[in-house]
């Protein structure tokens, strides 16, 4: 298991290593600078017999999630993640700075919701990237859909106070190379 020093939340308060900017955003992961957050762990469709290859590594300007998506052997996904716990309850969603390839990725979370005693429910939202451009993306917690191993669900509650995992997944059913660079990830509020 990888130690992620800037991630833990203690008794509802943020650990001192998290940064706040003037807009009330709290930086959860910073993948550049002198002391970047570590690269995340990968899970690919090989766990089900698929042939996709993907992973994350740090580069000078962010964490690069890249590889090759394969639809062979009932495959078709690649993902990376960081395990918590995270208390994101003071916030409305996640803001990130990404450099994409024009494909659509999904930001995913796991909290304390369990599907029929079989495993954790995934909460996620797909976002589009612009090929060759850095963009800011905001994903409100209220917009998250629910799944379990690709099966659409309803009736489960995303618990922002008990987030067990944050991750990215590519499963757009398009075989081929992919590249998503992430500069930073922050928890943010929506200004009224």
TORKOL-4160 file (C-alpha; in steps of 0.2 Angstrom, whole numbers, padded with zeros to 4 digits, m for minus):
192
<pt num="1" X="0000" Y="0000" Z="0000"/>
<pt num="2" X="0007" Y="0017" Z="m0005"/>
<pt num="3" X="0008" Y="0030" Z="0009"/>
<pt num="4" X="m0001" Y="0046" Z="0003"/>
<pt num="5" X="0004" Y="0060" Z="0016"/>
<pt num="6" X="m0008" Y="0074" Z="0011"/>
<pt num="7" X="m0023" Y="0063" Z="0011"/>
<pt num="8" X="m0029" Y="0059" Z="0028"/>
<pt num="9" X="m0042" Y="0068" Z="0037"/>
<pt num="10" X="m0042" Y="0068" Z="0056"/>
<pt num="11" X="m0059" Y="0069" Z="0066"/>
<pt num="12" X="m0067" Y="0079" Z="0052"/>
<pt num="13" X="m0052" Y="0092" Z="0051"/>
<pt num="14" X="m0040" Y="0092" Z="0037"/>
<pt num="15" X="m0022" Y="0087" Z="0040"/>
<pt num="16" X="m0011" Y="0101" Z="0040"/>
<pt num="17" X="m0002" Y="0097" Z="0024"/>
<pt num="18" X="m0017" Y="0101" Z="0013"/>
<pt num="19" X="m0017" Y="0118" Z="0005"/>
<pt num="20" X="m0032" Y="0131" Z="0004"/>
<pt num="21" X="m0033" Y="0144" Z="m0009"/>
<pt num="22" X="m0043" Y="0160" Z="m0009"/>
<pt num="23" X="m0059" Y="0151" Z="m0016"/>
<pt num="24" X="m0061" Y="0139" Z="m0002"/>
<pt num="25" X="m0054" Y="0125" Z="m0012"/>
<pt num="26" X="m0043" Y="0112" Z="m0003"/>
<pt num="27" X="m0030" Y="0104" Z="m0013"/>
<pt num="28" X="m0031" Y="0085" Z="m0010"/>
<pt num="29" X="m0017" Y="0080" Z="m0023"/>
<pt num="30" X="m0003" Y="0091" Z="m0030"/>
<pt num="31" X="0006" Y="0081" Z="m0044"/>
<pt num="32" X="0020" Y="0094" Z="m0047"/>
<pt num="33" X="0032" Y="0104" Z="m0038"/>
<pt num="34" X="0046" Y="0099" Z="m0025"/>
<pt num="35" X="0036" Y="0087" Z="m0015"/>
<pt num="36" X="0022" Y="0080" Z="m0027"/>
<pt num="37" X="0009" Y="0067" Z="m0021"/>
<pt num="38" X="0014" Y="0049" Z="m0027"/>
<pt num="39" X="0007" Y="0041" Z="m0042"/>
<pt num="40" X="m0009" Y="0031" Z="m0040"/>
<pt num="41" X="m0011" Y="0012" Z="m0041"/>
<pt num="42" X="m0019" Y="0004" Z="m0057"/>
<pt num="43" X="m0032" Y="m0009" Z="m0059"/>
<pt num="44" X="m0036" Y="m0014" Z="m0077"/>
<pt num="45" X="m0048" Y="m0027" Z="m0085"/>
<pt num="46" X="m0035" Y="m0041" Z="m0083"/>
<pt num="47" X="m0044" Y="m0044" Z="m0067"/>
<pt num="48" X="m0058" Y="m0051" Z="m0078"/>
<pt num="49" X="m0047" Y="m0058" Z="m0092"/>
<pt num="50" X="m0046" Y="m0042" Z="m0102"/>
<pt num="51" X="m0030" Y="m0036" Z="m0111"/>
<pt num="52" X="m0030" Y="m0017" Z="m0108"/>
<pt num="53" X="m0014" Y="m0010" Z="m0101"/>
<pt num="54" X="m0013" Y="0006" Z="m0091"/>
<pt num="55" X="m0005" Y="0014" Z="m0076"/>
<pt num="56" X="0000" Y="0031" Z="m0068"/>
<pt num="57" X="0017" Y="0039" Z="m0067"/>
<pt num="58" X="0023" Y="0056" Z="m0062"/>
<pt num="59" X="0030" Y="0068" Z="m0075"/>
<pt num="60" X="0036" Y="0086" Z="m0073"/>
<pt num="61" X="0019" Y="0094" Z="m0076"/>
<pt num="62" X="0007" Y="0081" Z="m0068"/>
<pt num="63" X="0002" Y="0063" Z="m0065"/>
<pt num="64" X="0000" Y="0054" Z="m0082"/>
<pt num="65" X="m0013" Y="0041" Z="m0083"/>
<pt num="66" X="m0009" Y="0032" Z="m0099"/>
<pt num="67" X="m0010" Y="0015" Z="m0108"/>
<pt num="68" X="m0019" Y="0005" Z="m0122"/>
<pt num="69" X="m0038" Y="0001" Z="m0120"/>
<pt num="70" X="m0042" Y="m0016" Z="m0127"/>
<pt num="71" X="m0060" Y="m0023" Z="m0130"/>
<pt num="72" X="m0053" Y="m0041" Z="m0133"/>
<pt num="73" X="m0058" Y="m0055" Z="m0120"/>
<pt num="74" X="m0073" Y="m0045" Z="m0114"/>
<pt num="75" X="m0061" Y="m0031" Z="m0108"/>
<pt num="76" X="m0063" Y="m0012" Z="m0110"/>
<pt num="77" X="m0057" Y="m0003" Z="m0094"/>
<pt num="78" X="m0042" Y="0004" Z="m0086"/>
<pt num="79" X="m0042" Y="0013" Z="m0070"/>
<pt num="80" X="m0031" Y="0021" Z="m0056"/>
<pt num="81" X="m0035" Y="0026" Z="m0038"/>
<pt num="82" X="m0029" Y="0032" Z="m0021"/>
<pt num="83" X="m0036" Y="0025" Z="m0005"/>
<pt num="84" X="m0043" Y="0036" Z="0009"/>
<pt num="85" X="m0051" Y="0039" Z="0021"/>
<pt num="86" X="m0056" Y="0056" Z="0015"/>
<pt num="87" X="m0069" Y="0068" Z="0024"/>
<pt num="88" X="m0076" Y="0079" Z="0010"/>
<pt num="89" X="m0092" Y="0083" Z="0019"/>
<pt num="90" X="m0088" Y="0102" Z="0020"/>
<pt num="91" X="m0087" Y="0103" Z="0001"/>
<pt num="92" X="m0099" Y="0102" Z="m0014"/>
<pt num="93" X="m0088" Y="0093" Z="m0027"/>
<pt num="94" X="m0071" Y="0090" Z="m0034"/>
<pt num="95" X="m0061" Y="0102" Z="m0045"/>
<pt num="96" X="m0047" Y="0096" Z="m0056"/>
<pt num="97" X="m0034" Y="0102" Z="m0069"/>
<pt num="98" X="m0032" Y="0090" Z="m0083"/>
<pt num="99" X="m0023" Y="0089" Z="m0100"/>
<pt num="100" X="m0033" Y="0077" Z="m0111"/>
<pt num="101" X="m0033" Y="0067" Z="m0127"/>
<pt num="102" X="m0051" Y="0071" Z="m0132"/>
<pt num="103" X="m0058" Y="0055" Z="m0124"/>
<pt num="104" X="m0071" Y="0055" Z="m0110"/>
<pt num="105" X="m0065" Y="0049" Z="m0093"/>
<pt num="106" X="m0074" Y="0045" Z="m0076"/>
<pt num="107" X="m0070" Y="0052" Z="m0059"/>
<pt num="108" X="m0075" Y="0038" Z="m0047"/>
<pt num="109" X="m0078" Y="0037" Z="m0028"/>
<pt num="110" X="m0081" Y="0023" Z="m0016"/>
<pt num="111" X="m0089" Y="0028" Z="0001"/>
<pt num="112" X="m0098" Y="0017" Z="0014"/>
<pt num="113" X="m0112" Y="0011" Z="0003"/>
<pt num="114" X="m0112" Y="m0008" Z="0000"/>
<pt num="115" X="m0121" Y="m0017" Z="m0014"/>
<pt num="116" X="m0131" Y="m0033" Z="m0007"/>
<pt num="117" X="m0116" Y="m0037" Z="0004"/>
<pt num="118" X="m0106" Y="m0040" Z="m0012"/>
<pt num="119" X="m0095" Y="m0025" Z="m0013"/>
<pt num="120" X="m0094" Y="m0006" Z="m0012"/>
<pt num="121" X="m0105" Y="0004" Z="m0024"/>
<pt num="122" X="m0095" Y="0016" Z="m0035"/>
<pt num="123" X="m0101" Y="0034" Z="m0038"/>
<pt num="124" X="m0095" Y="0042" Z="m0053"/>
<pt num="125" X="m0096" Y="0056" Z="m0066"/>
<pt num="126" X="m0090" Y="0056" Z="m0084"/>
<pt num="127" X="m0081" Y="0071" Z="m0090"/>
<pt num="128" X="m0075" Y="0076" Z="m0108"/>
<pt num="129" X="m0057" Y="0081" Z="m0111"/>
<pt num="130" X="m0050" Y="0093" Z="m0125"/>
<pt num="131" X="m0036" Y="0086" Z="m0135"/>
<pt num="132" X="m0020" Y="0095" Z="m0131"/>
<pt num="133" X="m0027" Y="0107" Z="m0119"/>
<pt num="134" X="m0027" Y="0110" Z="m0100"/>
<pt num="135" X="m0044" Y="0112" Z="m0094"/>
<pt num="136" X="m0052" Y="0114" Z="m0076"/>
<pt num="137" X="m0066" Y="0102" Z="m0072"/>
<pt num="138" X="m0079" Y="0103" Z="m0058"/>
<pt num="139" X="m0089" Y="0088" Z="m0053"/>
<pt num="140" X="m0103" Y="0091" Z="m0040"/>
<pt num="141" X="m0106" Y="0077" Z="m0028"/>
<pt num="142" X="m0125" Y="0079" Z="m0032"/>
<pt num="143" X="m0121" Y="0074" Z="m0051"/>
<pt num="144" X="m0114" Y="0057" Z="m0047"/>
<pt num="145" X="m0121" Y="0041" Z="m0054"/>
<pt num="146" X="m0121" Y="0024" Z="m0045"/>
<pt num="147" X="m0114" Y="0007" Z="m0051"/>
<pt num="148" X="m0108" Y="m0009" Z="m0045"/>
<pt num="149" X="m0096" Y="m0018" Z="m0058"/>
<pt num="150" X="m0103" Y="m0009" Z="m0072"/>
<pt num="151" X="m0121" Y="m0012" Z="m0067"/>
<pt num="152" X="m0132" Y="0004" Z="m0065"/>
<pt num="153" X="m0139" Y="0006" Z="m0048"/>
<pt num="154" X="m0151" Y="0018" Z="m0038"/>
<pt num="155" X="m0156" Y="0021" Z="m0020"/>
<pt num="156" X="m0138" Y="0022" Z="m0013"/>
<pt num="157" X="m0131" Y="0037" Z="m0004"/>
<pt num="158" X="m0114" Y="0044" Z="m0007"/>
<pt num="159" X="m0107" Y="0049" Z="0010"/>
<pt num="160" X="m0094" Y="0063" Z="0007"/>
<pt num="161" X="m0089" Y="0061" Z="0025"/>
<pt num="162" X="m0083" Y="0044" Z="0022"/>
<pt num="163" X="m0074" Y="0042" Z="0005"/>
<pt num="164" X="m0064" Y="0026" Z="0005"/>
<pt num="165" X="m0057" Y="0029" Z="m0013"/>
<pt num="166" X="m0055" Y="0042" Z="m0027"/>
<pt num="167" X="m0050" Y="0036" Z="m0044"/>
<pt num="168" X="m0051" Y="0039" Z="m0063"/>
<pt num="169" X="m0057" Y="0026" Z="m0076"/>
<pt num="170" X="m0057" Y="0025" Z="m0094"/>
<pt num="171" X="m0071" Y="0013" Z="m0101"/>
<pt num="172" X="m0078" Y="0023" Z="m0117"/>
<pt num="173" X="m0078" Y="0007" Z="m0127"/>
<pt num="174" X="m0065" Y="0014" Z="m0139"/>
<pt num="175" X="m0049" Y="0003" Z="m0142"/>
<pt num="176" X="m0033" Y="0012" Z="m0143"/>
<pt num="177" X="m0020" Y="0023" Z="m0134"/>
<pt num="178" X="m0025" Y="0035" Z="m0121"/>
<pt num="179" X="m0017" Y="0049" Z="m0111"/>
<pt num="180" X="m0024" Y="0059" Z="m0097"/>
<pt num="181" X="m0013" Y="0071" Z="m0087"/>
<pt num="182" X="m0019" Y="0077" Z="m0070"/>
<pt num="183" X="m0010" Y="0092" Z="m0062"/>
<pt num="184" X="m0020" Y="0094" Z="m0046"/>
<pt num="185" X="m0036" Y="0088" Z="m0038"/>
<pt num="186" X="m0045" Y="0098" Z="m0025"/>
<pt num="187" X="m0062" Y="0098" Z="m0015"/>
<pt num="188" X="m0072" Y="0114" Z="m0018"/>
<pt num="189" X="m0088" Y="0122" Z="m0014"/>
<pt num="190" X="m0100" Y="0130" Z="m0026"/>
<pt num="191" X="m0102" Y="0149" Z="m0024"/>
<pt num="192" X="m0120" Y="0155" Z="m0022"/>
